[in-house]
Amino acid sequence: MGEVIEAEIIQPPAPLQQNPFVVSPRPLAASVEIEVQRAVAETQAMVVVAKRCPRDVAEAKRQLEEACKDPSFAEQAFYHVPRGNDAVEGASINLADEIYRVWGNLKRVVIDHGVIQKEDGKYTQKEVVVWDVEKNNHYVQRITVKHWNWTKGGGYALDDPNRVRDVVNAVISKEMRNGILRVTLPKAYINQLKLICD
C-alpha cells in the first residue's frame, strides 16, 4: 500500500465586492472611440514632428525683431490702458499672435464646456490651452464669462448671441496671449522687443 499524504484543501478566493462608489465605465460609442483614437494619433504625430524639427530660436527672434521695426506693427505690439491715476502696459494680443506664428511647435486649443445658468445670469465656460509641444510646457486656464456688458453704472445682461460671442472671444484672446507669453519667451526678451517698438 502506498503512503497516505495529508493535504490541506484551499478554498478559492471569494469574489471581490463591487465598490458601490465606483461607477463602471460605459462602453464608448464607435464614433466617439474613433474620434478619441484620431486625436491621440494626431497628438503623437505632433510630438514626433516637433522632436524631428526643433524650432530655430535665433531665427524666430530675428523675425520678431524685424516685425517690431515695422512702425505699423510696433504701434499695436504693446498696449497702454489708463487705470485711474495709473496705467497698465503689456504685450498685446497682436504681439502674441506674431510670436505664435514664428515660434513654431505650439498648439492652441479652446475647449467648450457650454453655457450654465446661475441666479445672476448666464455664463459661458471655456478652457484655453497653449502647449509648447517641443518643450512640453503647458498653460491651461478655465474661464467663466458672464453674458454681461459692464458699464460705469453697473451694466446689463446680454441677449444678442453676437454680442455674447464678442465678449467671450475677447476674454479667450487675452488668455491665449497670456498662455503664449508664458510658454515661449522670457520676460526680459519681451522687454527688449518693447524697446525696439519704442
ZAVOTI-159670 format. One record per residue (C-alpha): residue number from 1; x, y, z; residue in one letter. Coordinates in steps of 0.25 Angstrom, whole numbers, padded with zeros to 4 digits. Example, Ala and Ser with C-alpha at 12.3 -4.5 7.8 and 13.67 -1.06 7.14 Angstrom:
<sites>
+-----+-------+-------+-------+------+
!  nr !     u !     v !     w ! rest !
+-----+-------+-------+-------+------+
!   1 !  0049 ! -0018 !  0031 !    A !
!   2 !  0055 ! -0004 !  0029 !    S !
+-----+-------+-------+-------+------+
</sites>
This chain:
<sites>
+-----+-------+-------+-------+------+
!  nr !     u !     v !     w ! rest !
+-----+-------+-------+-------+------+
!   1 !  0000 !  0000 !  0000 !    M !
!   2 !  0005 !  0014 ! -0003 !    G !
!   3 !  0007 !  0025 !  0007 !    E !
!   4 ! -0004 !  0034 !  0011 !    V !
!   5 ! -0001 !  0049 !  0010 !    I !
!   6 ! -0010 !  0059 !  0017 !    E !
!   7 ! -0013 !  0071 !  0008 !    A !
!   8 ! -0020 !  0084 !  0012 !    E !
!   9 ! -0031 !  0088 !  0003 !    I !
!  10 ! -0030 !  0102 ! -0001 !    I !
!  11 ! -0043 !  0110 ! -0003 !    Q !
!  12 ! -0044 !  0118 ! -0015 !    P !
!  13 ! -0044 !  0133 ! -0012 !    P !
!  14 ! -0057 !  0140 ! -0010 !    A !
!  15 ! -0061 !  0149 ! -0022 !    P !
!  16 ! -0057 !  0163 ! -0020 !    L !
!  17 ! -0068 !  0172 ! -0015 !    Q !
!  18 ! -0072 !  0183 ! -0025 !    Q !
!  19 ! -0069 !  0197 ! -0019 !    N !
!  20 ! -0083 !  0204 ! -0019 !    P !
!  21 ! -0076 !  0217 ! -0020 !    F !
!  22 ! -0069 !  0214 ! -0033 !    V !
!  23 ! -0077 !  0215 ! -0046 !    V !
!  24 ! -0073 !  0205 ! -0057 !    S !
!  25 ! -0069 !  0212 ! -0069 !    P !
!  26 ! -0080 !  0211 ! -0081 !    R !
!  27 ! -0074 !  0206 ! -0094 !    P !
!  28 ! -0072 !  0217 ! -0103 !    L !
!  29 ! -0080 !  0219 ! -0116 !    A !
!  30 ! -0072 !  0214 ! -0128 !    A !
!  31 ! -0071 !  0228 ! -0134 !    S !
!  32 ! -0066 !  0234 ! -0121 !    V !
!  33 ! -0056 !  0223 ! -0120 !    E !
!  34 ! -0051 !  0226 ! -0134 !    I !
!  35 ! -0050 !  0241 ! -0131 !    E !
!  36 ! -0042 !  0238 ! -0118 !    V !
!  37 ! -0032 !  0230 ! -0126 !    Q !
!  38 ! -0031 !  0240 ! -0136 !    R !
!  39 ! -0028 !  0251 ! -0126 !    A !
!  40 ! -0017 !  0242 ! -0119 !    V !
!  41 ! -0011 !  0239 ! -0133 !    A !
!  42 ! -0011 !  0254 ! -0136 !    E !
!  43 ! -0004 !  0258 ! -0123 !    T !
!  44 !  0006 !  0247 ! -0124 !    Q !
!  45 !  0009 !  0251 ! -0139 !    A !
!  46 !  0011 !  0266 ! -0134 !    M !
!  47 !  0021 !  0262 ! -0123 !    V !
!  48 !  0029 !  0253 ! -0133 !    V !
!  49 !  0030 !  0265 ! -0143 !    V !
!  50 !  0034 !  0275 ! -0132 !    A !
!  51 !  0045 !  0266 ! -0128 !    K !
!  52 !  0050 !  0264 ! -0142 !    R !
!  53 !  0048 !  0278 ! -0146 !    C !
!  54 !  0052 !  0287 ! -0134 !    P !
!  55 !  0050 !  0302 ! -0134 !    R !
!  56 !  0061 !  0311 ! -0138 !    D !
!  57 !  0061 !  0321 ! -0127 !    V !
!  58 !  0071 !  0330 ! -0133 !    A !
!  59 !  0063 !  0331 ! -0146 !    E !
!  60 !  0050 !  0333 ! -0138 !    A !
!  61 !  0056 !  0344 ! -0130 !    K !
!  62 !  0061 !  0351 ! -0143 !    R !
!  63 !  0047 !  0350 ! -0149 !    Q !
!  64 !  0041 !  0356 ! -0137 !    L !
!  65 !  0051 !  0368 ! -0136 !    E !
!  66 !  0049 !  0371 ! -0151 !    E !
!  67 !  0034 !  0371 ! -0149 !    A !
!  68 !  0036 !  0381 ! -0137 !    C !
!  69 !  0044 !  0390 ! -0146 !    K !
!  70 !  0031 !  0392 ! -0155 !    D !
!  71 !  0024 !  0404 ! -0150 !    P !
!  72 !  0010 !  0399 ! -0153 !    S !
!  73 !  0013 !  0387 ! -0145 !    F !
!  74 !  0020 !  0394 ! -0134 !    A !
!  75 !  0008 !  0403 ! -0131 !    E !
!  76 !  0000 !  0390 ! -0128 !    Q !
!  77 !  0010 !  0381 ! -0121 !    A !
!  78 !  0008 !  0387 ! -0107 !    F !
!  79 ! -0004 !  0393 ! -0100 !    Y !
!  80 ! -0005 !  0404 ! -0091 !    H !
!  81 ! -0018 !  0406 ! -0083 !    V !
!  82 ! -0021 !  0417 ! -0073 !    P !
!  83 ! -0026 !  0412 ! -0060 !    R !
!  84 ! -0030 !  0423 ! -0050 !    G !
!  85 ! -0017 !  0431 ! -0048 !    N !
!  86 ! -0008 !  0420 ! -0053 !    D !
!  87 ! -0007 !  0412 ! -0066 !    A !
!  88 ! -0006 !  0397 ! -0069 !    V !
!  89 !  0004 !  0393 ! -0080 !    E !
!  90 !  0008 !  0380 ! -0086 !    G !
!  91 !  0010 !  0371 ! -0099 !    A !
!  92 ! -0003 !  0371 ! -0107 !    S !
!  93 ! -0011 !  0360 ! -0114 !    I !
!  94 ! -0004 !  0365 ! -0127 !    N !
!  95 !  0010 !  0362 ! -0122 !    L !
!  96 !  0005 !  0349 ! -0116 !    A !
!  97 !  0000 !  0345 ! -0130 !    D !
!  98 !  0013 !  0348 ! -0136 !    E !
!  99 !  0021 !  0340 ! -0126 !    I !
! 100 !  0011 !  0328 ! -0129 !    Y !
! 101 !  0014 !  0330 ! -0144 !    R !
! 102 !  0029 !  0330 ! -0143 !    V !
! 103 !  0032 !  0322 ! -0131 !    W !
! 104 !  0027 !  0308 ! -0136 !    G !
! 105 !  0023 !  0295 ! -0129 !    N !
! 106 !  0012 !  0302 ! -0122 !    L !
! 107 ! -0003 !  0297 ! -0121 !    K !
! 108 ! -0014 !  0305 ! -0117 !    R !
! 109 ! -0028 !  0299 ! -0113 !    V !
! 110 ! -0041 !  0305 ! -0107 !    V !
! 111 ! -0050 !  0294 ! -0101 !    I !
! 112 ! -0064 !  0298 ! -0100 !    D !
! 113 ! -0071 !  0294 ! -0086 !    H !
! 114 ! -0084 !  0300 ! -0090 !    G !
! 115 ! -0093 !  0310 ! -0084 !    V !
! 116 ! -0098 !  0310 ! -0070 !    I !
! 117 ! -0110 !  0317 ! -0063 !    Q !
! 118 ! -0107 !  0323 ! -0049 !    K !
! 119 ! -0116 !  0332 ! -0041 !    E !
! 120 ! -0110 !  0345 ! -0046 !    D !
! 121 ! -0110 !  0341 ! -0061 !    G !
! 122 ! -0104 !  0332 ! -0071 !    K !
! 123 ! -0089 !  0329 ! -0073 !    Y !
! 124 ! -0080 !  0322 ! -0084 !    T !
! 125 ! -0070 !  0313 ! -0079 !    Q !
! 126 ! -0057 !  0310 ! -0087 !    K !
! 127 ! -0043 !  0304 ! -0085 !    E !
! 128 ! -0031 !  0311 ! -0092 !    V !
! 129 ! -0019 !  0302 ! -0094 !    V !
! 130 ! -0006 !  0306 ! -0100 !    V !
! 131 !  0004 !  0295 ! -0102 !    W !
! 132 !  0019 !  0296 ! -0106 !    D !
! 133 !  0020 !  0282 ! -0112 !    V !
! 134 !  0035 !  0283 ! -0113 !    E !
! 135 !  0038 !  0286 ! -0098 !    K !
! 136 !  0025 !  0280 ! -0093 !    N !
! 137 !  0021 !  0293 ! -0085 !    N !
! 138 !  0006 !  0295 ! -0083 !    H !
! 139 ! -0003 !  0307 ! -0080 !    Y !
! 140 ! -0017 !  0303 ! -0076 !    V !
! 141 ! -0027 !  0313 ! -0071 !    Q !
! 142 ! -0042 !  0310 ! -0069 !    R !
! 143 ! -0050 !  0323 ! -0071 !    I !
! 144 ! -0065 !  0326 ! -0068 !    T !
! 145 ! -0070 !  0338 ! -0075 !    V !
! 146 ! -0083 !  0345 ! -0071 !    K !
! 147 ! -0092 !  0349 ! -0082 !    H !
! 148 ! -0092 !  0363 ! -0077 !    W !
! 149 ! -0088 !  0377 ! -0083 !    N !
! 150 ! -0080 !  0385 ! -0072 !    W !
! 151 ! -0083 !  0400 ! -0071 !    T !
! 152 ! -0079 !  0410 ! -0061 !    K !
! 153 ! -0093 !  0410 ! -0055 !    G !
! 154 ! -0092 !  0394 ! -0054 !    G !
! 155 ! -0097 !  0388 ! -0067 !    G !
! 156 ! -0107 !  0379 ! -0073 !    Y !
! 157 ! -0110 !  0365 ! -0078 !    A !
! 158 ! -0106 !  0362 ! -0092 !    L !
! 159 ! -0117 !  0355 ! -0100 !    D !
! 160 ! -0111 !  0357 ! -0114 !    D !
! 161 ! -0103 !  0344 ! -0118 !    P !
! 162 ! -0093 !  0352 ! -0126 !    N !
! 163 ! -0090 !  0361 ! -0114 !    R !
! 164 ! -0088 !  0349 ! -0105 !    V !
! 165 ! -0079 !  0343 ! -0115 !    R !
! 166 ! -0071 !  0356 ! -0116 !    D !
! 167 ! -0070 !  0357 ! -0101 !    V !
! 168 ! -0065 !  0343 ! -0099 !    V !
! 169 ! -0055 !  0343 ! -0111 !    N !
! 170 ! -0049 !  0356 ! -0105 !    A !
! 171 ! -0046 !  0348 ! -0092 !    V !
! 172 ! -0041 !  0336 ! -0099 !    I !
! 173 ! -0032 !  0345 ! -0107 !    S !
! 174 ! -0026 !  0350 ! -0094 !    K !
! 175 ! -0024 !  0337 ! -0088 !    E !
! 176 ! -0017 !  0332 ! -0101 !    M !
! 177 ! -0008 !  0344 ! -0101 !    R !
! 178 ! -0005 !  0340 ! -0086 !    N !
! 179 ! -0002 !  0326 ! -0090 !    G !
! 180 !  0007 !  0329 ! -0102 !    I !
! 181 !  0015 !  0339 ! -0094 !    L !
! 182 !  0017 !  0329 ! -0082 !    R !
! 183 !  0021 !  0317 ! -0090 !    V !
! 184 !  0030 !  0323 ! -0100 !    T !
! 185 !  0039 !  0335 ! -0098 !    L !
! 186 !  0045 !  0340 ! -0085 !    P !
! 187 !  0040 !  0354 ! -0079 !    K !
! 188 !  0054 !  0360 ! -0081 !    A !
! 189 !  0053 !  0358 ! -0096 !    Y !
! 190 !  0039 !  0363 ! -0097 !    I !
! 191 !  0045 !  0376 ! -0091 !    N !
! 192 !  0055 !  0376 ! -0102 !    Q !
! 193 !  0044 !  0375 ! -0112 !    L !
! 194 !  0037 !  0387 ! -0105 !    K !
! 195 !  0050 !  0395 ! -0107 !    L !
! 196 !  0050 !  0392 ! -0122 !    I !
! 197 !  0036 !  0396 ! -0123 !    C !
! 198 !  0038 !  0409 ! -0116 !    D !
+-----+-------+-------+-------+------+
</sites>
